[in-house]
Amino acid sequence: MSRHHSAALLAFLIWGFFPIPLKALASYPSGQILLFRVLVSLGLLLVVNLLLRRAAVRGLVAQLRQASRPERRRVLALAVVGGLLLVGNWLLFIYTINQVSVQAGSFAYLICPILTALLGFAVLHEQLHRGQWLAISLSAGSCTLLGMGDFRSLGLSVVVALTYAFYLISQRLLRDYDKLILLMLQLVLAAIILVPLAGLLGASLPQGLHDAYLLRMTVVLSVCFTIIPLFLNLYALSALPSGTVGILMYVNPLVSFVLAFLYFHEAATLTQAVAYTVILASVVLYNLPRR
């Protein structure tokens, strides 16, 4: 396994435990959690990039100056689209975990790898061999089996999955640019959007700044479940095809489903157990080398 594979695997393993700190904030509005996750993450990235990585910032500025005008426009457009997709994905995921169920949030990331692999094939022209198409088909069948019966949760999960799949594709197109600086710029855009809309999202900046528990938990969310795994994820995308990263994403929901059943005591069925086993097998099949 290459270091890029290891980075993607570790990122999704970390995200698999994300429901634990989110559930600890279940009494807060989803918009309040999102607002402070964005602001705290942005503050940390500003410190890291502007104080500790000034050479990287200067390098990115020089890289953009040397680029053609169409290339600069492309980078700006993809950075803006990526920021919007990321914020939308975070808000929907927080709402799903805290207001619907851990299983519904995890199911979104069962659908996402299939969508990412297909988008990588359609948009980026990444080739898939016969074994990978078989793995995608097995995953799609299992996800369909899991989603039957609860169409509200299924619809919400599909939207969550689509936002993150398109985010991965947009960032794959920016693989030649510094990942932490791009993430910082995307969070600047997110903060510009969220602060004026805080009231509509049920968030309050003054109230949150005086809430020590919220601030402590959002620091944990920002460091352990945002900056570190996102950097690992984007690092993996700099070398691996989107489909490969997408299929490794199955580690995330599989861990979350185990938490849902064993830690949060949500109900499980034999059908779910069989479907998860098939999905796990599809991950192994997708990543087998082509003969």
N, C-alpha and C positions, 0 to 999 in steps of 0.2 A: 504493500500500500504506500503510495507516495505521500509526501507531506501535505499536498493539496487535498488528497482524499481524507487524510487524518484531520485537517482543519475543518472540512465540511462535516465530517462525522462528529467531531467534538462540538461544533456549533449547534447541530441539531439535537445532540444529547443534552446539552445545557437547556435548550428551549423546551425539551420534553418535560422538564421540572418547573416550567414557567407557571402552571396553574397554582402552585403552592403559594408564592407571594401574591399572586393576583387574588386568590380567595381570601387572603388575609386583609385585603382592601375591599371586600365585597360590599361593605356598608357605604362606600363612597360612590358618587356618580361616575360613570365611565369617562365622561368628559374631564372630570377633575383628575383622575388617574392619568389620562392621556396628556393633559396640559403639563403636569409636573414631571411626567416621564420625559417629555420633549425638552422642557426647560432645563432640567437637571442634566440630561444627556448633553444638551448643547453647551451648558456651562463647563462641563468636564472636557468636552472636545475643544472648546476655545482655549482652555488652559493648556491642554496637551499640544495642540497644533501651533498656537501663537507664542507659547513660551518654550516648549521643548522640541518642536519640530519646525523651526523657522526656515531651515534650509529646504525642507520639503515643500513648504508654502512658496518660497521663492522659486523653486524648481517648477512647480505647477504654473505659476504666473508666467515664467519664461517659456514653458511648453505651449501655453495658450497664445502668447504673443507671436511665437514662430509659426503657429498654425494658420491655415488659410481662414478667411472670413466664414465660408460655409462650415468649416470644421468647428469654429468657435460657436456658431449658432447651433450646430448639432449637439455639442457638449452642453450648452446652456439649456436647450430644449429637453434633453434627456435627463439632466439634473433636476429640472423643474418637475417633469413628469414623475421621476423617481420619488421626489419628495412628497408629491401629492398622493401617489400610490401607497407610500409607506405610512403616512398619517391615516389614510383611510383604512388600511389594513389593521393598524394598531387599534383604532377606535372600535372597529367592528369585532376584532378578536377579544378585546377587553369586555365589551358588551356581551358577547356570546358566552364567554367563560363565566362571568358573574351573574348574568340574568337568564341564561338558558340552561347550559350544562357544560361540564368539562368534556363530555363525550362529543357534543356538538362542535366545540372549538377544536378538538382533536381531529374530528372527521374532516374539517376543512383542510387539514394538512395531510389527510389521506388522498384527497382529490388533487391537491396542488401538484404533487410530483407528476401525475399523468398530464395535467395541463401544461406544466413546464416543459416536459419532454416533447409534447406535441407542438408547443409554440416554438421551441428550439428548432424543430424540424421544419416548421412552416415559415418562420420569420428569419432565422439565422442559417437555414439550410444545413443544419447539423445532421449527418447521416446516422441512420439507425439500422443495425443488422437484424437478421431474422430472430435471433434470441431476444433482442431488446424489444422488438414488436410483440413477441410472445409474452414477455414480462409485463409490458404495458397492458396487454389484453387481459391477463390474469388479474392485474391490479384493478382495472376498470370494472371487471365482473364482480370482484369482491366489494368494491366501493358501492356499486349499484345494489348489491345484496344488503349492505349495511344501511344504506340510505332509505330503503323502502319502508313506508309506514309513517314517517314523520316528515312531511313535505315542507313544513315551516322551517324546521331545523336544517333540512337538506338545502333549501334555497339560501338561507343565511350562510351555510358552510360553503356553498358554491361561490358566493360573492367574496367571502374572505379569501378563498383559494385563488380566485381570479386576480385579485389585487396583488397578492404576493407573487404569483406566477409572472404577471406582467412586470412587476418590480425587478425580479431576477433577470428577465430578458433585457430590460432597459439598462441594468447595470453591467450585464455581460457586454453590451455594446460600448461601455466605457472602461473596459478592462485595462487600457493603457494609461489610465490616470490614477493619481493617488487616492486610495479608498477612504482613508480617514478624513481627508480634506473634503472630498465630495460628500461624505456623510454629514460633515459639519455644515456645509452649505445647504444641504437638503433640510437639516433641522432648523437652520436660520429661516428658511422659507416656511417651514411648518409653524414656527413660533409666530411669524408675521401673520399667518392665517388664523392661528388658534387664539391668540390673546384678544383680538377684537370680538371673536365669536364665543368667548368663554361663557357668557351668560346663557347663550342659546344651548350650550352643551351641558348646562348644569354645573359649571365650574366657577370657582371664585379665587382669583389670584391672591388678594389680601387675606382671605380666610385660610388658604392653604399655607401661606408663609408663616402663619402663627400656629400651625398644626405640626408639632414635633414628630408625631408618629407617622404622618403622611410623608414628611420630608425624609425620615430615616428609610422608610420602605421604598420611596421612589429613588433614593440613592442606590439601594440594592438592585432595583429594577434596571436602573440606568447603567450601572457598572457591569453587573453579573449577567443580566438578561437582555441587554441592548448593545452596548459598545463592543464588548468582547466577542459575543457570538456573531454580530453583524460584520465585524472586521474579519473574523475567521471565514464567514460565508463569502464575503466579497473577495477575500484572498483566494479561496478555492475557485471562484468564478474566473479569476484571472488566467487560469490554466486549464481548467476542466470544462468540458461541454456542459451546457445548461441542463441537458437531459440527465447526465450523470449526477450533478449536484441535486437536481430535482428528485431523482430516485433515492439518493441517500437521505433525503428529507423524511423518508418514512420512519427513520429512527425517532423523530420528534413525536408524531402521534402515537406510535407504539408505546413509548415510555409514558405518554400522557394517559393513554387508555389503561395501562397497568395502574397508574395512580388513581384514576377514576374508580376503578373497581376495588383496589386494596386499601387506598388511603382515604378517598372520599366516600367509599361504600356505595357507589352507584351500581345499579343492577346490571348483570351481564347474562348473556344467553349463549347457548351452544353454537348458534349460527354466527354470533360475533367472534367467538373463539376460533372457529374454522376459517372465517374470513380473514382474521388477523394473521393466522398461520400462513395462509396462501399469499397474503401481501408480503410477509417476511421472506417467503421463498422467492417471490418475484424480485425483491431487492437483490438477493444473491444471484439470481439468474441474469438480471440486467447487467450486473458488474462483472460477470464472467468474461474472460478475454475471448475474442472472436477466433474460432478455429481456422 
